[in-house]
């Protein structure tokens, strides 16, 4: 993931998020729930490349990577909204 970000290969970053999500769900039941699984699937079908569940203890949010040309479709889905963010690189 670090190499993808350093190369500015954000699509690969999104795919790595998805691969990690799929691996995390395999060995353990209860890592996710029906609502989370449905939102994740909806986001992927609407154009997100990958995502990650952030937070703990029954709270938090899903973070997805979606290319700009697919963002409008994703935002039309109930329960999904976009938020601008950027990466900061601190070299200290």
PyMOL Python script that loads the backbone (N, CA, C, O; Angstrom):
from pymol import cmd

cmd.read_pdbstr("""\
ATOM      1  N   UNK A   1       0.826  -1.174   0.000  1.00  0.00           N
ATOM      2  CA  UNK A   1       0.000   0.000   0.000  1.00  0.00           C
ATOM      3  C   UNK A   1       0.882   1.253   0.000  1.00  0.00           C
ATOM      4  O   UNK A   1       0.611   2.216  -0.717  1.00  0.00           O
ATOM      5  N   UNK A   2       1.931   1.222   0.809  1.00  0.00           N
ATOM      6  CA  UNK A   2       2.841   2.364   0.872  1.00  0.00           C
ATOM      7  C   UNK A   2       3.445   2.645  -0.503  1.00  0.00           C
ATOM      8  O   UNK A   2       3.513   3.796  -0.933  1.00  0.00           O
ATOM      9  N   UNK A   3       3.879   1.593  -1.184  1.00  0.00           N
ATOM     10  CA  UNK A   3       4.471   1.770  -2.508  1.00  0.00           C
ATOM     11  C   UNK A   3       3.460   2.353  -3.494  1.00  0.00           C
ATOM     12  O   UNK A   3       3.814   3.205  -4.309  1.00  0.00           O
ATOM     13  N   UNK A   4       2.227   1.909  -3.427  1.00  0.00           N
ATOM     14  CA  UNK A   4       1.187   2.443  -4.321  1.00  0.00           C
ATOM     15  C   UNK A   4       0.989   3.932  -4.083  1.00  0.00           C
ATOM     16  O   UNK A   4       0.874   4.707  -5.032  1.00  0.00           O
ATOM     17  N   UNK A   5       0.950   4.327  -2.835  1.00  0.00           N
ATOM     18  CA  UNK A   5       0.780   5.749  -2.521  1.00  0.00           C
ATOM     19  C   UNK A   5       1.999   6.560  -2.955  1.00  0.00           C
ATOM     20  O   UNK A   5       1.859   7.666  -3.478  1.00  0.00           O
ATOM     21  N   UNK A   6       3.191   6.010  -2.737  1.00  0.00           N
ATOM     22  CA  UNK A   6       4.400   6.723  -3.147  1.00  0.00           C
ATOM     23  C   UNK A   6       4.477   6.894  -4.656  1.00  0.00           C
ATOM     24  O   UNK A   6       5.035   7.877  -5.143  1.00  0.00           O
ATOM     25  N   UNK A   7       3.917   5.938  -5.405  1.00  0.00           N
ATOM     26  CA  UNK A   7       3.890   6.018  -6.870  1.00  0.00           C
ATOM     27  C   UNK A   7       2.672   6.787  -7.379  1.00  0.00           C
ATOM     28  O   UNK A   7       2.494   6.956  -8.585  1.00  0.00           O
ATOM     29  N   UNK A   8       1.835   7.251  -6.446  1.00  0.00           N
ATOM     30  CA  UNK A   8       0.588   7.957  -6.786  1.00  0.00           C
ATOM     31  C   UNK A   8      -0.352   7.065  -7.597  1.00  0.00           C
ATOM     32  O   UNK A   8      -1.096   7.542  -8.454  1.00  0.00           O
ATOM     33  N   UNK A   9      -0.305   5.767  -7.311  1.00  0.00           N
ATOM     34  CA  UNK A   9      -1.190   4.800  -7.959  1.00  0.00           C
ATOM     35  C   UNK A   9      -2.391   4.567  -7.040  1.00  0.00           C
ATOM     36  O   UNK A   9      -2.469   3.553  -6.347  1.00  0.00           O
ATOM     37  N   UNK A  10      -3.313   5.510  -7.047  1.00  0.00           N
ATOM     38  CA  UNK A  10      -4.432   5.487  -6.114  1.00  0.00           C
ATOM     39  C   UNK A  10      -5.412   4.360  -6.444  1.00  0.00           C
ATOM     40  O   UNK A  10      -6.049   3.825  -5.536  1.00  0.00           O
ATOM     41  N   UNK A  11      -5.546   3.991  -7.700  1.00  0.00           N
ATOM     42  CA  UNK A  11      -6.418   2.861  -8.044  1.00  0.00           C
ATOM     43  C   UNK A  11      -5.904   1.569  -7.414  1.00  0.00           C
ATOM     44  O   UNK A  11      -6.692   0.758  -6.927  1.00  0.00           O
ATOM     45  N   UNK A  12      -4.596   1.378  -7.423  1.00  0.00           N
ATOM     46  CA  UNK A  12      -4.009   0.206  -6.771  1.00  0.00           C
ATOM     47  C   UNK A  12      -4.257   0.269  -5.266  1.00  0.00           C
ATOM     48  O   UNK A  12      -4.530  -0.755  -4.639  1.00  0.00           O
ATOM     49  N   UNK A  13      -4.165   1.447  -4.692  1.00  0.00           N
ATOM     50  CA  UNK A  13      -4.485   1.656  -3.282  1.00  0.00           C
ATOM     51  C   UNK A  13      -5.902   1.171  -2.983  1.00  0.00           C
ATOM     52  O   UNK A  13      -6.120   0.463  -2.000  1.00  0.00           O
ATOM     53  N   UNK A  14      -6.864   1.547  -3.826  1.00  0.00           N
ATOM     54  CA  UNK A  14      -8.247   1.108  -3.654  1.00  0.00           C
ATOM     55  C   UNK A  14      -8.382  -0.397  -3.743  1.00  0.00           C
ATOM     56  O   UNK A  14      -9.123  -1.004  -2.969  1.00  0.00           O
ATOM     57  N   UNK A  15      -7.673  -1.004  -4.680  1.00  0.00           N
ATOM     58  CA  UNK A  15      -7.725  -2.471  -4.823  1.00  0.00           C
ATOM     59  C   UNK A  15      -7.136  -3.155  -3.605  1.00  0.00           C
ATOM     60  O   UNK A  15      -7.644  -4.191  -3.177  1.00  0.00           O
ATOM     61  N   UNK A  16      -6.085  -2.604  -3.042  1.00  0.00           N
ATOM     62  CA  UNK A  16      -5.479  -3.172  -1.840  1.00  0.00           C
ATOM     63  C   UNK A  16      -6.459  -3.082  -0.673  1.00  0.00           C
ATOM     64  O   UNK A  16      -6.534  -4.007   0.136  1.00  0.00           O
ATOM     65  N   UNK A  17      -7.211  -1.987  -0.570  1.00  0.00           N
ATOM     66  CA  UNK A  17      -8.246  -1.881   0.462  1.00  0.00           C
ATOM     67  C   UNK A  17      -9.259  -3.016   0.309  1.00  0.00           C
ATOM     68  O   UNK A  17      -9.625  -3.666   1.289  1.00  0.00           O
ATOM     69  N   UNK A  18      -9.705  -3.247  -0.919  1.00  0.00           N
ATOM     70  CA  UNK A  18     -10.676  -4.303  -1.163  1.00  0.00           C
ATOM     71  C   UNK A  18     -10.094  -5.686  -0.834  1.00  0.00           C
ATOM     72  O   UNK A  18     -10.757  -6.502  -0.195  1.00  0.00           O
ATOM     73  N   UNK A  19      -8.875  -5.944  -1.264  1.00  0.00           N
ATOM     74  CA  UNK A  19      -8.238  -7.232  -0.969  1.00  0.00           C
ATOM     75  C   UNK A  19      -8.153  -7.452   0.540  1.00  0.00           C
ATOM     76  O   UNK A  19      -8.429  -8.548   1.029  1.00  0.00           O
ATOM     77  N   UNK A  20      -7.770  -6.411   1.271  1.00  0.00           N
ATOM     78  CA  UNK A  20      -7.673  -6.508   2.726  1.00  0.00           C
ATOM     79  C   UNK A  20      -9.021  -6.788   3.368  1.00  0.00           C
ATOM     80  O   UNK A  20      -9.115  -7.590   4.298  1.00  0.00           O
ATOM     81  N   UNK A  21     -10.067  -6.127   2.875  1.00  0.00           N
ATOM     82  CA  UNK A  21     -11.413  -6.346   3.405  1.00  0.00           C
ATOM     83  C   UNK A  21     -11.845  -7.795   3.189  1.00  0.00           C
ATOM     84  O   UNK A  21     -12.383  -8.430   4.096  1.00  0.00           O
ATOM     85  N   UNK A  22     -11.609  -8.311   1.991  1.00  0.00           N
ATOM     86  CA  UNK A  22     -12.004  -9.683   1.684  1.00  0.00           C
ATOM     87  C   UNK A  22     -11.234 -10.679   2.556  1.00  0.00           C
ATOM     88  O   UNK A  22     -11.817 -11.651   3.037  1.00  0.00           O
ATOM     89  N   UNK A  23      -9.955 -10.455   2.762  1.00  0.00           N
ATOM     90  CA  UNK A  23      -9.153 -11.348   3.603  1.00  0.00           C
ATOM     91  C   UNK A  23      -9.587 -11.286   5.060  1.00  0.00           C
ATOM     92  O   UNK A  23      -9.648 -12.315   5.733  1.00  0.00           O
ATOM     93  N   UNK A  24      -9.887 -10.100   5.547  1.00  0.00           N
ATOM     94  CA  UNK A  24     -10.287  -9.924   6.942  1.00  0.00           C
ATOM     95  C   UNK A  24     -11.585 -10.665   7.245  1.00  0.00           C
ATOM     96  O   UNK A  24     -11.753 -11.185   8.348  1.00  0.00           O
ATOM     97  N   UNK A  25     -12.488 -10.719   6.299  1.00  0.00           N
ATOM     98  CA  UNK A  25     -13.786 -11.346   6.510  1.00  0.00           C
ATOM     99  C   UNK A  25     -13.732 -12.875   6.453  1.00  0.00           C
ATOM    100  O   UNK A  25     -14.640 -13.531   6.962  1.00  0.00           O
ATOM    101  N   UNK A  26     -12.707 -13.452   5.856  1.00  0.00           N
ATOM    102  CA  UNK A  26     -12.660 -14.901   5.655  1.00  0.00           C
ATOM    103  C   UNK A  26     -12.540 -15.726   6.945  1.00  0.00           C
ATOM    104  O   UNK A  26     -13.359 -16.621   7.155  1.00  0.00           O
ATOM    105  N   UNK A  27     -11.570 -15.469   7.804  1.00  0.00           N
ATOM    106  CA  UNK A  27     -11.353 -16.426   8.888  1.00  0.00           C
ATOM    107  C   UNK A  27     -12.303 -16.318  10.083  1.00  0.00           C
ATOM    108  O   UNK A  27     -12.390 -17.248  10.885  1.00  0.00           O
ATOM    109  N   UNK A  28     -13.005 -15.209  10.209  1.00  0.00           N
ATOM    110  CA  UNK A  28     -13.765 -14.979  11.435  1.00  0.00           C
ATOM    111  C   UNK A  28     -15.196 -14.568  11.117  1.00  0.00           C
ATOM    112  O   UNK A  28     -15.425 -13.652  10.328  1.00  0.00           O
ATOM    113  N   UNK A  29     -16.147 -15.244  11.728  1.00  0.00           N
ATOM    114  CA  UNK A  29     -17.533 -14.791  11.643  1.00  0.00           C
ATOM    115  C   UNK A  29     -17.711 -13.615  12.586  1.00  0.00           C
ATOM    116  O   UNK A  29     -17.075 -13.555  13.638  1.00  0.00           O
ATOM    117  N   UNK A  30     -18.563 -12.692  12.217  1.00  0.00           N
ATOM    118  CA  UNK A  30     -18.848 -11.559  13.091  1.00  0.00           C
ATOM    119  C   UNK A  30     -17.946 -10.364  12.876  1.00  0.00           C
ATOM    120  O   UNK A  30     -18.110  -9.349  13.553  1.00  0.00           O
ATOM    121  N   UNK A  31     -16.983 -10.447  11.942  1.00  0.00           N
ATOM    122  CA  UNK A  31     -16.115  -9.305  11.649  1.00  0.00           C
ATOM    123  C   UNK A  31     -16.947  -8.190  11.051  1.00  0.00           C
ATOM    124  O   UNK A  31     -16.592  -7.015  11.141  1.00  0.00           O
ATOM    125  N   UNK A  32     -18.047  -8.566  10.447  1.00  0.00           N
ATOM    126  CA  UNK A  32     -18.920  -7.625   9.778  1.00  0.00           C
ATOM    127  C   UNK A  32     -20.348  -7.973  10.153  1.00  0.00           C
ATOM    128  O   UNK A  32     -20.584  -8.884  10.946  1.00  0.00           O
ATOM    129  N   UNK A  33     -21.280  -7.263   9.594  1.00  0.00           N
ATOM    130  CA  UNK A  33     -22.689  -7.546   9.817  1.00  0.00           C
ATOM    131  C   UNK A  33     -23.452  -7.309   8.530  1.00  0.00           C
ATOM    132  O   UNK A  33     -22.885  -6.842   7.542  1.00  0.00           O
ATOM    133  N   UNK A  34     -24.714  -7.623   8.539  1.00  0.00           N
ATOM    134  CA  UNK A  34     -25.521  -7.522   7.328  1.00  0.00           C
ATOM    135  C   UNK A  34     -25.540  -6.097   6.773  1.00  0.00           C
ATOM    136  O   UNK A  34     -25.387  -5.906   5.566  1.00  0.00           O
ATOM    137  N   UNK A  35     -25.724  -5.106   7.629  1.00  0.00           N
ATOM    138  CA  UNK A  35     -25.795  -3.711   7.165  1.00  0.00           C
ATOM    139  C   UNK A  35     -24.473  -3.294   6.536  1.00  0.00           C
ATOM    140  O   UNK A  35     -24.452  -2.684   5.467  1.00  0.00           O
ATOM    141  N   UNK A  36     -23.379  -3.623   7.196  1.00  0.00           N
ATOM    142  CA  UNK A  36     -22.055  -3.266   6.670  1.00  0.00           C
ATOM    143  C   UNK A  36     -21.809  -3.979   5.348  1.00  0.00           C
ATOM    144  O   UNK A  36     -21.356  -3.362   4.383  1.00  0.00           O
ATOM    145  N   UNK A  37     -22.103  -5.270   5.299  1.00  0.00           N
ATOM    146  CA  UNK A  37     -21.913  -6.028   4.056  1.00  0.00           C
ATOM    147  C   UNK A  37     -22.746  -5.458   2.911  1.00  0.00           C
ATOM    148  O   UNK A  37     -22.271  -5.370   1.779  1.00  0.00           O
ATOM    149  N   UNK A  38     -23.984  -5.074   3.202  1.00  0.00           N
ATOM    150  CA  UNK A  38     -24.856  -4.503   2.168  1.00  0.00           C
ATOM    151  C   UNK A  38     -24.329  -3.156   1.677  1.00  0.00           C
ATOM    152  O   UNK A  38     -24.336  -2.892   0.475  1.00  0.00           O
ATOM    153  N   UNK A  39     -23.873  -2.305   2.594  1.00  0.00           N
ATOM    154  CA  UNK A  39     -23.309  -1.009   2.184  1.00  0.00           C
ATOM    155  C   UNK A  39     -22.040  -1.204   1.368  1.00  0.00           C
ATOM    156  O   UNK A  39     -21.828  -0.516   0.369  1.00  0.00           O
ATOM    157  N   UNK A  40     -21.195  -2.142   1.793  1.00  0.00           N
ATOM    158  CA  UNK A  40     -19.954  -2.402   1.071  1.00  0.00           C
ATOM    159  C   UNK A  40     -20.267  -2.859  -0.350  1.00  0.00           C
ATOM    160  O   UNK A  40     -19.697  -2.343  -1.311  1.00  0.00           O
ATOM    161  N   UNK A  41     -21.163  -3.814  -0.480  1.00  0.00           N
ATOM    162  CA  UNK A  41     -21.543  -4.343  -1.797  1.00  0.00           C
ATOM    163  C   UNK A  41     -22.147  -3.248  -2.669  1.00  0.00           C
ATOM    164  O   UNK A  41     -21.850  -3.163  -3.861  1.00  0.00           O
ATOM    165  N   UNK A  42     -22.989  -2.419  -2.078  1.00  0.00           N
ATOM    166  CA  UNK A  42     -23.629  -1.318  -2.808  1.00  0.00           C
ATOM    167  C   UNK A  42     -22.563  -0.344  -3.329  1.00  0.00           C
ATOM    168  O   UNK A  42     -22.642   0.114  -4.469  1.00  0.00           O
ATOM    169  N   UNK A  43     -21.586  -0.038  -2.503  1.00  0.00           N
ATOM    170  CA  UNK A  43     -20.528   0.882  -2.919  1.00  0.00           C
ATOM    171  C   UNK A  43     -19.694   0.297  -4.052  1.00  0.00           C
ATOM    172  O   UNK A  43     -19.373   1.000  -5.011  1.00  0.00           O
ATOM    173  N   UNK A  44     -19.343  -0.980  -3.952  1.00  0.00           N
ATOM    174  CA  UNK A  44     -18.554  -1.631  -5.001  1.00  0.00           C
ATOM    175  C   UNK A  44     -19.340  -1.658  -6.314  1.00  0.00           C
ATOM    176  O   UNK A  44     -18.790  -1.363  -7.375  1.00  0.00           O
ATOM    177  N   UNK A  45     -20.619  -2.010  -6.241  1.00  0.00           N
ATOM    178  CA  UNK A  45     -21.448  -2.054  -7.449  1.00  0.00           C
ATOM    179  C   UNK A  45     -21.658  -0.664  -8.042  1.00  0.00           C
ATOM    180  O   UNK A  45     -21.957  -0.538  -9.229  1.00  0.00           O
ATOM    181  N   UNK A  46     -21.505   0.373  -7.231  1.00  0.00           N
ATOM    182  CA  UNK A  46     -21.693   1.738  -7.706  1.00  0.00           C
ATOM    183  C   UNK A  46     -20.392   2.381  -8.178  1.00  0.00           C
ATOM    184  O   UNK A  46     -20.390   3.541  -8.590  1.00  0.00           O
ATOM    185  N   UNK A  47     -19.288   1.639  -8.123  1.00  0.00           N
ATOM    186  CA  UNK A  47     -18.053   2.152  -8.687  1.00  0.00           C
ATOM    187  C   UNK A  47     -16.878   2.273  -7.746  1.00  0.00           C
ATOM    188  O   UNK A  47     -15.778   2.595  -8.195  1.00  0.00           O
ATOM    189  N   UNK A  48     -17.061   2.029  -6.453  1.00  0.00           N
ATOM    190  CA  UNK A  48     -15.914   2.066  -5.542  1.00  0.00           C
ATOM    191  C   UNK A  48     -14.979   0.908  -5.881  1.00  0.00           C
ATOM    192  O   UNK A  48     -15.428  -0.177  -6.249  1.00  0.00           O
ATOM    193  N   UNK A  49     -13.696   1.147  -5.754  1.00  0.00           N
ATOM    194  CA  UNK A  49     -12.707   0.101  -6.029  1.00  0.00           C
ATOM    195  C   UNK A  49     -12.472  -0.746  -4.784  1.00  0.00           C
ATOM    196  O   UNK A  49     -12.284  -1.959  -4.876  1.00  0.00           O
ATOM    197  N   UNK A  50     -12.482  -0.107  -3.632  1.00  0.00           N
ATOM    198  CA  UNK A  50     -12.252  -0.840  -2.389  1.00  0.00           C
ATOM    199  C   UNK A  50     -12.612   0.014  -1.207  1.00  0.00           C
ATOM    200  O   UNK A  50     -12.869   1.210  -1.342  1.00  0.00           O
ATOM    201  N   UNK A  51     -12.630  -0.603  -0.042  1.00  0.00           N
ATOM    202  CA  UNK A  51     -12.988   0.118   1.161  1.00  0.00           C
ATOM    203  C   UNK A  51     -12.462  -0.551   2.403  1.00  0.00           C
ATOM    204  O   UNK A  51     -11.884  -1.637   2.361  1.00  0.00           O
ATOM    205  N   UNK A  52     -12.681   0.131   3.516  1.00  0.00           N
ATOM    206  CA  UNK A  52     -12.190  -0.356   4.802  1.00  0.00           C
ATOM    207  C   UNK A  52     -13.130   0.132   5.888  1.00  0.00           C
ATOM    208  O   UNK A  52     -13.605   1.267   5.846  1.00  0.00           O
ATOM    209  N   UNK A  53     -13.395  -0.722   6.853  1.00  0.00           N
ATOM    210  CA  UNK A  53     -14.180  -0.358   8.014  1.00  0.00           C
ATOM    211  C   UNK A  53     -13.243   0.283   9.024  1.00  0.00           C
ATOM    212  O   UNK A  53     -12.238  -0.312   9.412  1.00  0.00           O
ATOM    213  N   UNK A  54     -13.569   1.480   9.443  1.00  0.00           N
ATOM    214  CA  UNK A  54     -12.749   2.211  10.415  1.00  0.00           C
ATOM    215  C   UNK A  54     -13.566   2.440  11.678  1.00  0.00           C
ATOM    216  O   UNK A  54     -14.764   2.716  11.605  1.00  0.00           O
ATOM    217  N   UNK A  55     -12.933   2.327  12.817  1.00  0.00           N
ATOM    218  CA  UNK A  55     -13.622   2.494  14.088  1.00  0.00           C
ATOM    219  C   UNK A  55     -13.749   1.145  14.772  1.00  0.00           C
ATOM    220  O   UNK A  55     -13.350   0.114  14.229  1.00  0.00           O
ATOM    221  N   UNK A  56     -14.307   1.170  15.967  1.00  0.00           N
ATOM    222  CA  UNK A  56     -14.416  -0.075  16.725  1.00  0.00           C
ATOM    223  C   UNK A  56     -15.620  -0.023  17.648  1.00  0.00           C
ATOM    224  O   UNK A  56     -16.213   1.034  17.860  1.00  0.00           O
ATOM    225  N   UNK A  57     -15.968  -1.162  18.187  1.00  0.00           N
ATOM    226  CA  UNK A  57     -17.013  -1.235  19.194  1.00  0.00           C
ATOM    227  C   UNK A  57     -18.404  -0.938  18.685  1.00  0.00           C
ATOM    228  O   UNK A  57     -19.225  -0.384  19.416  1.00  0.00           O
ATOM    229  N   UNK A  58     -18.685  -1.297  17.441  1.00  0.00           N
ATOM    230  CA  UNK A  58     -20.024  -1.083  16.897  1.00  0.00           C
ATOM    231  C   UNK A  58     -20.241   0.304  16.332  1.00  0.00           C
ATOM    232  O   UNK A  58     -21.352   0.632  15.916  1.00  0.00           O
ATOM    233  N   UNK A  59     -19.213   1.118  16.309  1.00  0.00           N
ATOM    234  CA  UNK A  59     -19.308   2.456  15.724  1.00  0.00           C
ATOM    235  C   UNK A  59     -18.302   2.600  14.611  1.00  0.00           C
ATOM    236  O   UNK A  59     -17.626   1.636  14.252  1.00  0.00           O
ATOM    237  N   UNK A  60     -18.199   3.763  14.073  1.00  0.00           N
ATOM    238  CA  UNK A  60     -17.222   3.999  13.033  1.00  0.00           C
ATOM    239  C   UNK A  60     -17.880   4.229  11.692  1.00  0.00           C
ATOM    240  O   UNK A  60     -19.055   4.589  11.619  1.00  0.00           O
ATOM    241  N   UNK A  61     -17.124   4.021  10.635  1.00  0.00           N
ATOM    242  CA  UNK A  61     -17.639   4.262   9.288  1.00  0.00           C
ATOM    243  C   UNK A  61     -16.866   3.442   8.288  1.00  0.00           C
ATOM    244  O   UNK A  61     -15.805   2.894   8.585  1.00  0.00           O
ATOM    245  N   UNK A  62     -17.422   3.370   7.096  1.00  0.00           N
ATOM    246  CA  UNK A  62     -16.759   2.720   5.981  1.00  0.00           C
ATOM    247  C   UNK A  62     -16.087   3.789   5.132  1.00  0.00           C
ATOM    248  O   UNK A  62     -16.700   4.805   4.806  1.00  0.00           O
ATOM    249  N   UNK A  63     -14.853   3.564   4.782  1.00  0.00           N
ATOM    250  CA  UNK A  63     -14.094   4.446   3.896  1.00  0.00           C
ATOM    251  C   UNK A  63     -13.920   3.703   2.584  1.00  0.00           C
ATOM    252  O   UNK A  63     -13.465   2.559   2.571  1.00  0.00           O
ATOM    253  N   UNK A  64     -14.280   4.351   1.468  1.00  0.00           N
ATOM    254  CA  UNK A  64     -14.131   3.751   0.150  1.00  0.00           C
ATOM    255  C   UNK A  64     -13.277   4.639  -0.731  1.00  0.00           C
ATOM    256  O   UNK A  64     -13.243   5.858  -0.564  1.00  0.00           O
ATOM    257  N   UNK A  65     -12.585   4.010  -1.672  1.00  0.00           N
ATOM    258  CA  UNK A  65     -11.923   4.767  -2.720  1.00  0.00           C
ATOM    259  C   UNK A  65     -12.739   4.591  -3.993  1.00  0.00           C
ATOM    260  O   UNK A  65     -13.071   3.473  -4.387  1.00  0.00           O
ATOM    261  N   UNK A  66     -13.055   5.707  -4.624  1.00  0.00           N
ATOM    262  CA  UNK A  66     -13.836   5.712  -5.861  1.00  0.00           C
ATOM    263  C   UNK A  66     -13.224   6.746  -6.793  1.00  0.00           C
ATOM    264  O   UNK A  66     -12.945   7.871  -6.377  1.00  0.00           O
ATOM    265  N   UNK A  67     -13.014   6.375  -8.045  1.00  0.00           N
ATOM    266  CA  UNK A  67     -12.489   7.337  -9.010  1.00  0.00           C
ATOM    267  C   UNK A  67     -13.543   8.407  -9.274  1.00  0.00           C
ATOM    268  O   UNK A  67     -14.742   8.137  -9.207  1.00  0.00           O
ATOM    269  N   UNK A  68     -13.091   9.616  -9.573  1.00  0.00           N
ATOM    270  CA  UNK A  68     -13.995  10.759  -9.718  1.00  0.00           C
ATOM    271  C   UNK A  68     -15.107  10.533 -10.730  1.00  0.00           C
ATOM    272  O   UNK A  68     -16.229  10.997 -10.525  1.00  0.00           O
ATOM    273  N   UNK A  69     -14.821   9.836 -11.807  1.00  0.00           N
ATOM    274  CA  UNK A  69     -15.848   9.640 -12.841  1.00  0.00           C
ATOM    275  C   UNK A  69     -16.959   8.687 -12.393  1.00  0.00           C
ATOM    276  O   UNK A  69     -17.973   8.566 -13.080  1.00  0.00           O
ATOM    277  N   UNK A  70     -16.789   8.014 -11.263  1.00  0.00           N
ATOM    278  CA  UNK A  70     -17.822   7.114 -10.734  1.00  0.00           C
ATOM    279  C   UNK A  70     -18.494   7.680  -9.480  1.00  0.00           C
ATOM    280  O   UNK A  70     -19.439   7.092  -8.954  1.00  0.00           O
ATOM    281  N   UNK A  71     -18.007   8.803  -9.017  1.00  0.00           N
ATOM    282  CA  UNK A  71     -18.467   9.357  -7.749  1.00  0.00           C
ATOM    283  C   UNK A  71     -19.945   9.729  -7.754  1.00  0.00           C
ATOM    284  O   UNK A  71     -20.644   9.496  -6.768  1.00  0.00           O
ATOM    285  N   UNK A  72     -20.421  10.299  -8.839  1.00  0.00           N
ATOM    286  CA  UNK A  72     -21.825  10.719  -8.900  1.00  0.00           C
ATOM    287  C   UNK A  72     -22.770   9.533  -8.714  1.00  0.00           C
ATOM    288  O   UNK A  72     -23.766   9.641  -8.000  1.00  0.00           O
ATOM    289  N   UNK A  73     -22.469   8.418  -9.344  1.00  0.00           N
ATOM    290  CA  UNK A  73     -23.299   7.220  -9.205  1.00  0.00           C
ATOM    291  C   UNK A  73     -23.283   6.720  -7.760  1.00  0.00           C
ATOM    292  O   UNK A  73     -24.322   6.347  -7.216  1.00  0.00           O
ATOM    293  N   UNK A  74     -22.121   6.714  -7.151  1.00  0.00           N
ATOM    294  CA  UNK A  74     -21.996   6.260  -5.771  1.00  0.00           C
ATOM    295  C   UNK A  74     -22.797   7.157  -4.828  1.00  0.00           C
ATOM    296  O   UNK A  74     -23.455   6.661  -3.913  1.00  0.00           O
ATOM    297  N   UNK A  75     -22.747   8.457  -5.040  1.00  0.00           N
ATOM    298  CA  UNK A  75     -23.448   9.399  -4.158  1.00  0.00           C
ATOM    299  C   UNK A  75     -24.966   9.278  -4.256  1.00  0.00           C
ATOM    300  O   UNK A  75     -25.668   9.692  -3.333  1.00  0.00           O
ATOM    301  N   UNK A  76     -25.489   8.727  -5.338  1.00  0.00           N
ATOM    302  CA  UNK A  76     -26.934   8.557  -5.492  1.00  0.00           C
ATOM    303  C   UNK A  76     -27.477   7.409  -4.649  1.00  0.00           C
ATOM    304  O   UNK A  76     -28.688   7.308  -4.454  1.00  0.00           O
ATOM    305  N   UNK A  77     -26.611   6.556  -4.152  1.00  0.00           N
ATOM    306  CA  UNK A  77     -27.040   5.404  -3.366  1.00  0.00           C
ATOM    307  C   UNK A  77     -27.375   5.827  -1.933  1.00  0.00           C
ATOM    308  O   UNK A  77     -26.584   6.515  -1.287  1.00  0.00           O
ATOM    309  N   UNK A  78     -28.548   5.416  -1.435  1.00  0.00           N
ATOM    310  CA  UNK A  78     -28.901   5.722  -0.037  1.00  0.00           C
ATOM    311  C   UNK A  78     -27.873   5.138   0.927  1.00  0.00           C
ATOM    312  O   UNK A  78     -27.442   3.995   0.775  1.00  0.00           O
ATOM    313  N   UNK A  79     -27.496   5.921   1.902  1.00  0.00           N
ATOM    314  CA  UNK A  79     -26.541   5.467   2.903  1.00  0.00           C
ATOM    315  C   UNK A  79     -25.093   5.739   2.561  1.00  0.00           C
ATOM    316  O   UNK A  79     -24.209   5.500   3.383  1.00  0.00           O
ATOM    317  N   UNK A  80     -24.831   6.242   1.348  1.00  0.00           N
ATOM    318  CA  UNK A  80     -23.458   6.544   0.937  1.00  0.00           C
ATOM    319  C   UNK A  80     -23.337   8.026   0.631  1.00  0.00           C
ATOM    320  O   UNK A  80     -24.225   8.604   0.004  1.00  0.00           O
ATOM    321  N   UNK A  81     -22.266   8.638   1.058  1.00  0.00           N
ATOM    322  CA  UNK A  81     -21.996  10.034   0.710  1.00  0.00           C
ATOM    323  C   UNK A  81     -20.492  10.217   0.576  1.00  0.00           C
ATOM    324  O   UNK A  81     -19.705   9.419   1.084  1.00  0.00           O
ATOM    325  N   UNK A  82     -20.116  11.266  -0.107  1.00  0.00           N
ATOM    326  CA  UNK A  82     -18.689  11.480  -0.324  1.00  0.00           C
ATOM    327  C   UNK A  82     -18.148  12.531   0.629  1.00  0.00           C
ATOM    328  O   UNK A  82     -18.876  13.354   1.184  1.00  0.00           O
ATOM    329  N   UNK A  83     -16.861  12.460   0.785  1.00  0.00           N
ATOM    330  CA  UNK A  83     -16.135  13.410   1.609  1.00  0.00           C
ATOM    331  C   UNK A  83     -14.770  13.591   0.967  1.00  0.00           C
ATOM    332  O   UNK A  83     -14.083  12.610   0.680  1.00  0.00           O
ATOM    333  N   UNK A  84     -14.379  14.806   0.744  1.00  0.00           N
ATOM    334  CA  UNK A  84     -13.046  15.045   0.205  1.00  0.00           C
ATOM    335  C   UNK A  84     -12.009  14.811   1.299  1.00  0.00           C
ATOM    336  O   UNK A  84     -12.227  15.156   2.461  1.00  0.00           O
ATOM    337  N   UNK A  85     -10.899  14.233   0.921  1.00  0.00           N
ATOM    338  CA  UNK A  85      -9.780  14.106   1.844  1.00  0.00           C
ATOM    339  C   UNK A  85      -8.504  14.122   1.036  1.00  0.00           C
ATOM    340  O   UNK A  85      -8.524  13.979  -0.186  1.00  0.00           O
ATOM    341  N   UNK A  86      -7.417  14.295   1.715  1.00  0.00           N
ATOM    342  CA  UNK A  86      -6.130  14.264   1.034  1.00  0.00           C
ATOM    343  C   UNK A  86      -5.115  13.602   1.947  1.00  0.00           C
ATOM    344  O   UNK A  86      -5.273  13.569   3.167  1.00  0.00           O
ATOM    345  N   UNK A  87      -4.098  13.091   1.342  1.00  0.00           N
ATOM    346  CA  UNK A  87      -3.015  12.488   2.096  1.00  0.00           C
ATOM    347  C   UNK A  87      -2.015  13.572   2.448  1.00  0.00           C
ATOM    348  O   UNK A  87      -1.758  14.471   1.647  1.00  0.00           O
ATOM    349  N   UNK A  88      -1.456  13.488   3.636  1.00  0.00           N
ATOM    350  CA  UNK A  88      -0.391  14.399   4.031  1.00  0.00           C
ATOM    351  C   UNK A  88       0.870  13.575   4.209  1.00  0.00           C
ATOM    352  O   UNK A  88       0.856  12.501   4.811  1.00  0.00           O
ATOM    353  N   UNK A  89       1.936  14.092   3.683  1.00  0.00           N
ATOM    354  CA  UNK A  89       3.203  13.410   3.791  1.00  0.00           C
ATOM    355  C   UNK A  89       4.117  14.212   4.684  1.00  0.00           C
ATOM    356  O   UNK A  89       4.526  15.321   4.341  1.00  0.00           O
ATOM    357  N   UNK A  90       4.433  13.648   5.829  1.00  0.00           N
ATOM    358  CA  UNK A  90       5.315  14.291   6.788  1.00  0.00           C
ATOM    359  C   UNK A  90       6.658  13.573   6.730  1.00  0.00           C
ATOM    360  O   UNK A  90       6.754  12.390   7.059  1.00  0.00           O
ATOM    361  N   UNK A  91       7.651  14.267   6.325  1.00  0.00           N
ATOM    362  CA  UNK A  91       8.953  13.627   6.150  1.00  0.00           C
ATOM    363  C   UNK A  91       9.837  13.762   7.368  1.00  0.00           C
ATOM    364  O   UNK A  91      11.043  13.535   7.273  1.00  0.00           O
ATOM    365  N   UNK A  92       9.286  14.118   8.495  1.00  0.00           N
ATOM    366  CA  UNK A  92      10.122  14.231   9.701  1.00  0.00           C
ATOM    367  C   UNK A  92      10.229  12.929  10.419  1.00  0.00           C
ATOM    368  O   UNK A  92      10.894  12.846  11.452  1.00  0.00           O
TER     369      UNK A  92
END
""", "prot")
cmd.dss("prot")
cmd.show_as("cartoon", "prot")
cmd.util.cbc("prot")
cmd.orient("prot")
